Amino acid sequence: MRKNDLESIRKMFNEFEKKIETLKRLEKELDSLDTEGFEYKVKAIKSKLKSPDKIPEIEKGIAELKEKKLAKMNCPYCGAEVREEDKFCGECGKPL
């Protein structure tokens, strides 16, 4: 095996190792979030955590999840806090 081949393999290995570390970091970040009510989104993101090529999609998914959790909505009838995907208010029961 030539020296250039070995260096090329080392470089590819190091890049792959960095991607694995990024995946681990993203998994920890996702696990640290309060994701109640967004289980479907979390499941979709977690299914991508096994593929280093999906890192940009995972990062985007986590960012979107954070935005949705931060976006506070209120029921127009009673003012209770509701989530974007709620169809009915959990407080007064009226449709949203």
Phi and psi restraints in degrees (value plus and minus 20) as a CYANA .aco file:
   2 ARG   PHI     -99.7   -59.7
   2 ARG   PSI     137.8   177.8
   3 LYS   PHI     -80.5   -40.5
   3 LYS   PSI     -60.4   -20.4
   4 ASN   PHI     -83.0   -43.0
   4 ASN   PSI     -58.3   -18.3
   5 ASP   PHI     -83.9   -43.9
   5 ASP   PSI     -64.0   -24.0
   6 LEU   PHI     -83.7   -43.7
   6 LEU   PSI     -63.6   -23.6
   7 GLU   PHI     -83.3   -43.3
   7 GLU   PSI     -59.5   -19.5
   8 SER   PHI     -83.8   -43.8
   8 SER   PSI     -62.6   -22.6
   9 ILE   PHI     -85.1   -45.1
   9 ILE   PSI     -62.2   -22.2
  10 ARG   PHI     -80.6   -40.6
  10 ARG   PSI     -63.7   -23.7
  11 LYS   PHI     -82.9   -42.9
  11 LYS   PSI     -64.7   -24.7
  12 MET   PHI     -83.2   -43.2
  12 MET   PSI     -61.2   -21.2
  13 PHE   PHI     -82.3   -42.3
  13 PHE   PSI     -65.7   -25.7
  14 ASN   PHI     -82.6   -42.6
  14 ASN   PSI     -59.6   -19.6
  15 GLU   PHI     -85.2   -45.2
  15 GLU   PSI     -62.1   -22.1
  16 PHE   PHI     -84.3   -44.3
  16 PHE   PSI     -61.6   -21.6
  17 GLU   PHI     -81.3   -41.3
  17 GLU   PSI     -60.2   -20.2
  18 LYS   PHI     -83.5   -43.5
  18 LYS   PSI     -59.2   -19.2
  19 LYS   PHI     -84.9   -44.9
  19 LYS   PSI     -59.6   -19.6
  20 ILE   PHI     -83.7   -43.7
  20 ILE   PSI     -63.1   -23.1
  21 GLU   PHI     -82.2   -42.2
  21 GLU   PSI     -59.5   -19.5
  22 THR   PHI     -83.3   -43.3
  22 THR   PSI     -62.3   -22.3
  23 LEU   PHI     -81.2   -41.2
  23 LEU   PSI     -61.8   -21.8
  24 LYS   PHI     -82.7   -42.7
  24 LYS   PSI     -62.5   -22.5
  25 ARG   PHI     -83.6   -43.6
  25 ARG   PSI     -63.0   -23.0
  26 LEU   PHI     -85.4   -45.4
  26 LEU   PSI     -57.7   -17.7
  27 GLU   PHI     -83.7   -43.7
  27 GLU   PSI     -63.8   -23.8
  28 LYS   PHI     -82.1   -42.1
  28 LYS   PSI     -62.3   -22.3
  29 GLU   PHI     -81.6   -41.6
  29 GLU   PSI     -65.5   -25.5
  30 LEU   PHI     -82.5   -42.5
  30 LEU   PSI     -63.4   -23.4
  31 ASP   PHI     -86.0   -46.0
  31 ASP   PSI     -44.8    -4.8
  32 SER   PHI    -102.2   -62.2
  32 SER   PSI     -32.6     7.4
  33 LEU   PHI    -102.4   -62.4
  33 LEU   PSI     128.3   168.3
  34 ASP   PHI    -100.8   -60.8
  34 ASP   PSI      87.1   127.1
  35 THR   PHI    -133.0   -93.0
  35 THR   PSI      -0.9    39.1
  36 GLU   PHI     -76.8   -36.8
  36 GLU   PSI     110.4   150.4
  37 GLY   PHI      70.3   110.3
  37 GLY   PSI     -27.4    12.6
  38 PHE   PHI    -144.0  -104.0
  38 PHE   PSI      10.5    50.5
  39 GLU   PHI     -77.6   -37.6
  39 GLU   PSI     -58.7   -18.7
  40 TYR   PHI     -81.6   -41.6
  40 TYR   PSI     -59.6   -19.6
  41 LYS   PHI     -89.7   -49.7
  41 LYS   PSI     -62.2   -22.2
  42 VAL   PHI     -82.2   -42.2
  42 VAL   PSI     -63.7   -23.7
  43 LYS   PHI     -80.7   -40.7
  43 LYS   PSI     -61.1   -21.1
  44 ALA   PHI     -84.7   -44.7
  44 ALA   PSI     -61.1   -21.1
  45 ILE   PHI     -87.4   -47.4
  45 ILE   PSI     -65.6   -25.6
  46 LYS   PHI     -82.1   -42.1
  46 LYS   PSI     -50.7   -10.7
  47 SER   PHI     -86.1   -46.1
  47 SER   PSI     -39.6     0.4
  48 LYS   PHI    -112.8   -72.8
  48 LYS   PSI     -29.1    10.9
  49 LEU   PHI     -88.9   -48.9
  49 LEU   PSI     -25.9    14.1
  50 LYS   PHI    -114.3   -74.3
  50 LYS   PSI     -21.2    18.8
  51 SER   PHI    -143.9  -103.9
  51 SER   PSI      90.8   130.8
  52 PRO   PHI     -77.9   -37.9
  52 PRO   PSI     -47.1    -7.1
  53 ASP   PHI     -90.9   -50.9
  53 ASP   PSI     -32.4     7.6
  54 LYS   PHI    -115.9   -75.9
  54 LYS   PSI     -13.7    26.3
  55 ILE   PHI     -73.1   -33.1
  55 ILE   PSI     -67.0   -27.0
  56 PRO   PHI     -80.8   -40.8
  56 PRO   PSI     -58.5   -18.5
  57 GLU   PHI     -86.4   -46.4
  57 GLU   PSI     -59.2   -19.2
  58 ILE   PHI     -85.0   -45.0
  58 ILE   PSI     -66.1   -26.1
  59 GLU   PHI     -80.6   -40.6
  59 GLU   PSI     -62.1   -22.1
  60 LYS   PHI     -84.2   -44.2
  60 LYS   PSI     -63.1   -23.1
  61 GLY   PHI     -81.9   -41.9
  61 GLY   PSI     -62.0   -22.0
  62 ILE   PHI     -86.1   -46.1
  62 ILE   PSI     -61.8   -21.8
  63 ALA   PHI     -82.0   -42.0
  63 ALA   PSI     -63.1   -23.1
  64 GLU   PHI     -83.9   -43.9
  64 GLU   PSI     -59.5   -19.5
  65 LEU   PHI     -83.1   -43.1
  65 LEU   PSI     -63.0   -23.0
  66 LYS   PHI     -82.3   -42.3
  66 LYS   PSI     -62.3   -22.3
  67 GLU   PHI     -81.3   -41.3
  67 GLU   PSI     -64.0   -24.0
  68 LYS   PHI     -85.4   -45.4
  68 LYS   PSI     -58.2   -18.2
  69 LYS   PHI     -88.6   -48.6
  69 LYS   PSI     -51.9   -11.9
  70 LEU   PHI    -101.5   -61.5
  70 LEU   PSI     -45.6    -5.6
  71 ALA   PHI     -92.7   -52.7
  71 ALA   PSI      90.9   130.9
  72 LYS   PHI    -115.9   -75.9
  72 LYS   PSI     112.8   152.8
  73 MET   PHI    -143.2  -103.2
  73 MET   PSI     133.7   173.7
  74 ASN   PHI    -147.2  -107.2
  74 ASN   PSI     128.8   168.8
  75 CYS   PHI     -84.9   -44.9
  75 CYS   PSI     111.6   151.6
  76 PRO   PHI     -90.5   -50.5
  76 PRO   PSI     -33.3     6.7
  77 TYR   PHI    -114.2   -74.2
  77 TYR   PSI     -65.9   -25.9
  78 CYS   PHI    -138.7   -98.7
  78 CYS   PSI     -30.7     9.3
  79 GLY   PHI      65.9   105.9
  79 GLY   PSI     -19.3    20.7
  80 ALA   PHI     -85.7   -45.7
  80 ALA   PSI     130.4   170.4
  81 GLU   PHI     -91.8   -51.8
  81 GLU   PSI     112.7   152.7
  82 VAL   PHI    -151.7  -111.7
  82 VAL   PSI     140.8   180.8
  83 ARG   PHI    -115.0   -75.0
  83 ARG   PSI     137.1   177.1
  84 GLU   PHI     -76.9   -36.9
  84 GLU   PSI     -57.6   -17.6
  85 GLU   PHI    -105.4   -65.4
  85 GLU   PSI     -25.6    14.4
  86 ASP   PHI     -84.6   -44.6
  86 ASP   PSI     118.8   158.8
  87 LYS   PHI    -118.3   -78.3
  87 LYS   PSI     -44.5    -4.5
  88 PHE   PHI    -154.3  -114.3
  88 PHE   PSI     130.9   170.9
  89 CYS   PHI     -92.6   -52.6
  89 CYS   PSI     112.8   152.8
  90 GLY   PHI     -93.5   -53.5
  90 GLY   PSI     -36.5     3.5
  91 GLU   PHI    -111.7   -71.7
  91 GLU   PSI     -76.3   -36.3
  92 CYS   PHI    -122.4   -82.4
  92 CYS   PSI     -33.3     6.7
  93 GLY   PHI      61.9   101.9
  93 GLY   PSI     -19.8    20.2
  94 LYS   PHI     -96.8   -56.8
  94 LYS   PSI     131.5   171.5
  95 PRO   PHI     -88.6   -48.6
  95 PRO   PSI     125.8   165.8
